Amino acid sequence: MIIHKLIAHHLRAKDDEAFYLLQARDAISWIESKAGKLGKTALDLGCGHGIFGAELIKRGCQVTFADEGNFLLPEIRSAPFIKINLDRDDIAVLGKYDLVVCSNVLEHLSKPESFLNAIPAALNDEGLFYLSWTNWLSPWGGHEFSPFHYLGPRTGHRFFDRISSTPRKHTPYQNLFPTYIGQTLGWIRKQRHLQLVSAAPRYYPELQFLIKIPILREFVTWNCALLLRKTSRDS
């Protein structure tokens, strides 16, 4: 459980490199605990500064990074990088990997279901897909204008603007889209080639039973983590 560490760090230093490093290390440990191994090749999809992928490199993975622009940390700037827009471009151009990680990206995509449908094309047989994102009804669902997102995606950010002088980075239906755990699990169940290995609240996976409780899970899961495996089933 790292939620208390993340909150304490954010209060001290906001979301600096160490903040995301804490998340990445904890997520990798969770993947290993559920899958046993990471595989040889990995794709950090929607990588940002590449902190997650950099940790995978330290674990012995051959990592490729992909995002709209190359913002990789200086120490990994020379790593393989592919420019891609996940709302428009074909994921198949990225190649195939033993592990694909996509951390805190899904809620920023306008077509999340289409994105999930395309993921098998980037996975080797039996490959793993780690997905985590902030669901809309989470305490942090509105990101920097939380908790005003509970007023609704059409109203909450406008109310925030009226009472706060803090610049806002996200606008619903422009670069932040309401997503729900139940809805996303429903999309996964319809997938022919993705099988759910495990699902848990990312920052307190010890309480994974919460994911099984409809409605409640939408509010008490700060960030949802799913581990999926590519299968060869045809039905």
Contacts in CASP RR format, 6 or more apart in sequence:
PFRMAT RR
TARGET T0000
AUTHOR 0000-0000-0000
METHOD contacts of the structure
MODEL  1
MIIHKLIAHHLRAKDDEAFYLLQARDAISWIESKAGKLGKTALDLGCGHG
IFGAELIKRGCQVTFADEGNFLLPEIRSAPFIKINLDRDDIAVLGKYDLV
VCSNVLEHLSKPESFLNAIPAALNDEGLFYLSWTNWLSPWGGHEFSPFHY
LGPRTGHRFFDRISSTPRKHTPYQNLFPTYIGQTLGWIRKQRHLQLVSAA
PRYYPELQFLIKIPILREFVTWNCALLLRKTSRDS
1 203 0 8 1.000
1 204 0 8 1.000
1 205 0 8 1.000
1 206 0 8 1.000
2 22 0 8 1.000
2 23 0 8 1.000
2 26 0 8 1.000
2 203 0 8 1.000
2 204 0 8 1.000
3 203 0 8 1.000
3 204 0 8 1.000
3 222 0 8 1.000
5 22 0 8 1.000
6 19 0 8 1.000
6 22 0 8 1.000
6 23 0 8 1.000
6 203 0 8 1.000
9 18 0 8 1.000
9 19 0 8 1.000
9 22 0 8 1.000
10 19 0 8 1.000
13 19 0 8 1.000
17 49 0 8 1.000
17 51 0 8 1.000
17 73 0 8 1.000
20 49 0 8 1.000
20 51 0 8 1.000
20 52 0 8 1.000
21 51 0 8 1.000
21 55 0 8 1.000
23 52 0 8 1.000
23 103 0 8 1.000
23 202 0 8 1.000
23 203 0 8 1.000
24 51 0 8 1.000
24 52 0 8 1.000
24 53 0 8 1.000
24 54 0 8 1.000
24 55 0 8 1.000
24 103 0 8 1.000
25 55 0 8 1.000
26 203 0 8 1.000
27 52 0 8 1.000
27 101 0 8 1.000
27 103 0 8 1.000
27 130 0 8 1.000
27 132 0 8 1.000
27 202 0 8 1.000
27 225 0 8 1.000
28 38 0 8 1.000
28 52 0 8 1.000
28 55 0 8 1.000
28 56 0 8 1.000
28 59 0 8 1.000
30 200 0 8 1.000
30 202 0 8 1.000
30 205 0 8 1.000
30 225 0 8 1.000
30 227 0 8 1.000
31 38 0 8 1.000
31 99 0 8 1.000
31 128 0 8 1.000
31 130 0 8 1.000
31 227 0 8 1.000
32 38 0 8 1.000
34 197 0 8 1.000
34 198 0 8 1.000
34 227 0 8 1.000
35 128 0 8 1.000
35 197 0 8 1.000
35 227 0 8 1.000
35 229 0 8 1.000
38 56 0 8 1.000
38 59 0 8 1.000
38 60 0 8 1.000
38 61 0 8 1.000
38 98 0 8 1.000
38 99 0 8 1.000
38 128 0 8 1.000
39 61 0 8 1.000
39 98 0 8 1.000
39 99 0 8 1.000
39 128 0 8 1.000
40 61 0 8 1.000
40 62 0 8 1.000
40 98 0 8 1.000
41 61 0 8 1.000
41 62 0 8 1.000
41 63 0 8 1.000
41 64 0 8 1.000
41 97 0 8 1.000
41 98 0 8 1.000
41 99 0 8 1.000
41 124 0 8 1.000
42 53 0 8 1.000
42 56 0 8 1.000
42 61 0 8 1.000
42 62 0 8 1.000
42 63 0 8 1.000
42 64 0 8 1.000
42 97 0 8 1.000
42 98 0 8 1.000
42 99 0 8 1.000
42 100 0 8 1.000
42 101 0 8 1.000
43 63 0 8 1.000
43 64 0 8 1.000
43 65 0 8 1.000
43 66 0 8 1.000
43 94 0 8 1.000
43 95 0 8 1.000
43 97 0 8 1.000
43 99 0 8 1.000
43 100 0 8 1.000
43 101 0 8 1.000
43 122 0 8 1.000
44 50 0 8 1.000
44 52 0 8 1.000
44 53 0 8 1.000
44 56 0 8 1.000
44 63 0 8 1.000
44 64 0 8 1.000
44 65 0 8 1.000
44 66 0 8 1.000
44 101 0 8 1.000
45 66 0 8 1.000
45 67 0 8 1.000
45 86 0 8 1.000
45 94 0 8 1.000
45 100 0 8 1.000
45 101 0 8 1.000
45 102 0 8 1.000
45 105 0 8 1.000
45 122 0 8 1.000
46 66 0 8 1.000
46 67 0 8 1.000
46 68 0 8 1.000
46 86 0 8 1.000
46 102 0 8 1.000
46 103 0 8 1.000
46 105 0 8 1.000
47 53 0 8 1.000
47 65 0 8 1.000
47 66 0 8 1.000
47 67 0 8 1.000
47 72 0 8 1.000
48 65 0 8 1.000
48 67 0 8 1.000
48 71 0 8 1.000
48 72 0 8 1.000
49 71 0 8 1.000
49 72 0 8 1.000
49 73 0 8 1.000
50 65 0 8 1.000
50 71 0 8 1.000
50 72 0 8 1.000
50 73 0 8 1.000
50 76 0 8 1.000
51 73 0 8 1.000
52 101 0 8 1.000
52 103 0 8 1.000
53 61 0 8 1.000
53 63 0 8 1.000
53 65 0 8 1.000
53 76 0 8 1.000
53 101 0 8 1.000
54 63 0 8 1.000
54 73 0 8 1.000
54 75 0 8 1.000
54 76 0 8 1.000
56 63 0 8 1.000
56 99 0 8 1.000
56 101 0 8 1.000
57 63 0 8 1.000
57 76 0 8 1.000
57 79 0 8 1.000
61 99 0 8 1.000
63 79 0 8 1.000
63 80 0 8 1.000
64 79 0 8 1.000
64 80 0 8 1.000
64 81 0 8 1.000
64 82 0 8 1.000
64 94 0 8 1.000
64 97 0 8 1.000
65 72 0 8 1.000
65 76 0 8 1.000
65 79 0 8 1.000
65 80 0 8 1.000
65 81 0 8 1.000
65 82 0 8 1.000
66 81 0 8 1.000
66 82 0 8 1.000
66 83 0 8 1.000
66 84 0 8 1.000
66 94 0 8 1.000
67 81 0 8 1.000
67 83 0 8 1.000
67 84 0 8 1.000
68 83 0 8 1.000
68 84 0 8 1.000
68 85 0 8 1.000
69 83 0 8 1.000
70 77 0 8 1.000
70 81 0 8 1.000
70 83 0 8 1.000
72 79 0 8 1.000
72 81 0 8 1.000
82 93 0 8 1.000
82 94 0 8 1.000
84 91 0 8 1.000
84 93 0 8 1.000
84 94 0 8 1.000
86 105 0 8 1.000
86 109 0 8 1.000
86 115 0 8 1.000
87 109 0 8 1.000
87 110 0 8 1.000
87 111 0 8 1.000
87 115 0 8 1.000
90 118 0 8 1.000
90 121 0 8 1.000
91 115 0 8 1.000
91 118 0 8 1.000
91 119 0 8 1.000
91 121 0 8 1.000
91 122 0 8 1.000
92 118 0 8 1.000
92 121 0 8 1.000
92 122 0 8 1.000
94 122 0 8 1.000
95 121 0 8 1.000
95 122 0 8 1.000
96 121 0 8 1.000
96 122 0 8 1.000
96 123 0 8 1.000
96 124 0 8 1.000
97 122 0 8 1.000
97 123 0 8 1.000
97 124 0 8 1.000
97 127 0 8 1.000
98 123 0 8 1.000
98 124 0 8 1.000
98 127 0 8 1.000
98 128 0 8 1.000
99 127 0 8 1.000
99 128 0 8 1.000
99 129 0 8 1.000
99 130 0 8 1.000
100 119 0 8 1.000
100 122 0 8 1.000
100 123 0 8 1.000
100 127 0 8 1.000
100 128 0 8 1.000
100 129 0 8 1.000
100 130 0 8 1.000
101 129 0 8 1.000
101 130 0 8 1.000
102 129 0 8 1.000
102 130 0 8 1.000
102 131 0 8 1.000
102 132 0 8 1.000
103 130 0 8 1.000
103 132 0 8 1.000
104 132 0 8 1.000
104 133 0 8 1.000
104 134 0 8 1.000
104 223 0 8 1.000
105 133 0 8 1.000
106 112 0 8 1.000
106 115 0 8 1.000
106 131 0 8 1.000
106 133 0 8 1.000
106 179 0 8 1.000
106 184 0 8 1.000
107 133 0 8 1.000
107 134 0 8 1.000
107 135 0 8 1.000
107 136 0 8 1.000
107 141 0 8 1.000
107 176 0 8 1.000
107 177 0 8 1.000
107 178 0 8 1.000
107 179 0 8 1.000
108 175 0 8 1.000
108 176 0 8 1.000
108 177 0 8 1.000
109 115 0 8 1.000
109 177 0 8 1.000
110 173 0 8 1.000
110 177 0 8 1.000
112 177 0 8 1.000
112 179 0 8 1.000
112 184 0 8 1.000
112 187 0 8 1.000
113 187 0 8 1.000
116 131 0 8 1.000
116 184 0 8 1.000
116 187 0 8 1.000
116 188 0 8 1.000
116 191 0 8 1.000
116 194 0 8 1.000
117 187 0 8 1.000
117 191 0 8 1.000
119 129 0 8 1.000
119 194 0 8 1.000
119 228 0 8 1.000
120 191 0 8 1.000
120 193 0 8 1.000
120 194 0 8 1.000
120 230 0 8 1.000
123 129 0 8 1.000
123 230 0 8 1.000
124 230 0 8 1.000
125 230 0 8 1.000
125 232 0 8 1.000
126 229 0 8 1.000
126 230 0 8 1.000
126 231 0 8 1.000
127 229 0 8 1.000
127 230 0 8 1.000
128 197 0 8 1.000
128 227 0 8 1.000
128 228 0 8 1.000
128 229 0 8 1.000
128 230 0 8 1.000
129 194 0 8 1.000
129 226 0 8 1.000
129 227 0 8 1.000
129 228 0 8 1.000
129 229 0 8 1.000
129 230 0 8 1.000
130 225 0 8 1.000
130 226 0 8 1.000
130 227 0 8 1.000
130 228 0 8 1.000
131 225 0 8 1.000
131 226 0 8 1.000
131 227 0 8 1.000
131 228 0 8 1.000
132 202 0 8 1.000
132 223 0 8 1.000
132 224 0 8 1.000
132 225 0 8 1.000
132 226 0 8 1.000
133 179 0 8 1.000
133 223 0 8 1.000
133 224 0 8 1.000
134 140 0 8 1.000
134 141 0 8 1.000
134 142 0 8 1.000
134 143 0 8 1.000
134 222 0 8 1.000
134 223 0 8 1.000
134 224 0 8 1.000
135 141 0 8 1.000
135 179 0 8 1.000
135 180 0 8 1.000
135 181 0 8 1.000
135 184 0 8 1.000
135 218 0 8 1.000
135 221 0 8 1.000
135 223 0 8 1.000
135 224 0 8 1.000
136 142 0 8 1.000
136 149 0 8 1.000
136 153 0 8 1.000
136 178 0 8 1.000
136 179 0 8 1.000
136 180 0 8 1.000
136 218 0 8 1.000
137 150 0 8 1.000
137 180 0 8 1.000
137 218 0 8 1.000
137 219 0 8 1.000
138 218 0 8 1.000
138 219 0 8 1.000
138 221 0 8 1.000
138 222 0 8 1.000
138 223 0 8 1.000
138 224 0 8 1.000
139 146 0 8 1.000
139 147 0 8 1.000
139 219 0 8 1.000
139 222 0 8 1.000
140 146 0 8 1.000
140 222 0 8 1.000
140 223 0 8 1.000
141 149 0 8 1.000
142 148 0 8 1.000
142 149 0 8 1.000
142 157 0 8 1.000
142 170 0 8 1.000
142 172 0 8 1.000
142 176 0 8 1.000
143 169 0 8 1.000
143 170 0 8 1.000
143 176 0 8 1.000
144 166 0 8 1.000
144 168 0 8 1.000
144 169 0 8 1.000
144 170 0 8 1.000
145 156 0 8 1.000
145 157 0 8 1.000
145 160 0 8 1.000
145 164 0 8 1.000
145 168 0 8 1.000
145 170 0 8 1.000
148 156 0 8 1.000
148 157 0 8 1.000
148 159 0 8 1.000
148 160 0 8 1.000
149 156 0 8 1.000
149 157 0 8 1.000
149 172 0 8 1.000
150 156 0 8 1.000
151 159 0 8 1.000
152 172 0 8 1.000
153 172 0 8 1.000
153 173 0 8 1.000
153 178 0 8 1.000
154 172 0 8 1.000
157 168 0 8 1.000
157 170 0 8 1.000
157 171 0 8 1.000
157 172 0 8 1.000
160 168 0 8 1.000
161 168 0 8 1.000
169 175 0 8 1.000
170 176 0 8 1.000
172 178 0 8 1.000
180 218 0 8 1.000
181 211 0 8 1.000
181 217 0 8 1.000
181 218 0 8 1.000
181 221 0 8 1.000
181 224 0 8 1.000
182 214 0 8 1.000
182 217 0 8 1.000
182 218 0 8 1.000
184 224 0 8 1.000
184 226 0 8 1.000
185 196 0 8 1.000
185 199 0 8 1.000
185 226 0 8 1.000
188 194 0 8 1.000
188 196 0 8 1.000
188 226 0 8 1.000
188 228 0 8 1.000
189 196 0 8 1.000
192 233 0 8 1.000
192 234 0 8 1.000
192 235 0 8 1.000
193 230 0 8 1.000
193 231 0 8 1.000
193 232 0 8 1.000
193 233 0 8 1.000
194 228 0 8 1.000
194 229 0 8 1.000
194 230 0 8 1.000
194 231 0 8 1.000
195 228 0 8 1.000
195 229 0 8 1.000
195 230 0 8 1.000
195 231 0 8 1.000
195 233 0 8 1.000
196 226 0 8 1.000
196 227 0 8 1.000
196 228 0 8 1.000
197 227 0 8 1.000
197 228 0 8 1.000
197 229 0 8 1.000
198 208 0 8 1.000
198 226 0 8 1.000
198 227 0 8 1.000
199 208 0 8 1.000
199 211 0 8 1.000
199 224 0 8 1.000
199 225 0 8 1.000
199 226 0 8 1.000
199 227 0 8 1.000
200 207 0 8 1.000
200 208 0 8 1.000
200 211 0 8 1.000
200 224 0 8 1.000
200 225 0 8 1.000
201 207 0 8 1.000
201 208 0 8 1.000
201 210 0 8 1.000
201 211 0 8 1.000
201 220 0 8 1.000
201 221 0 8 1.000
201 222 0 8 1.000
201 223 0 8 1.000
201 224 0 8 1.000
201 225 0 8 1.000
202 222 0 8 1.000
202 223 0 8 1.000
202 224 0 8 1.000
202 225 0 8 1.000
203 222 0 8 1.000
203 223 0 8 1.000
204 222 0 8 1.000
205 225 0 8 1.000
210 216 0 8 1.000
210 217 0 8 1.000
210 220 0 8 1.000
210 221 0 8 1.000
211 217 0 8 1.000
211 221 0 8 1.000
211 224 0 8 1.000
217 224 0 8 1.000
END
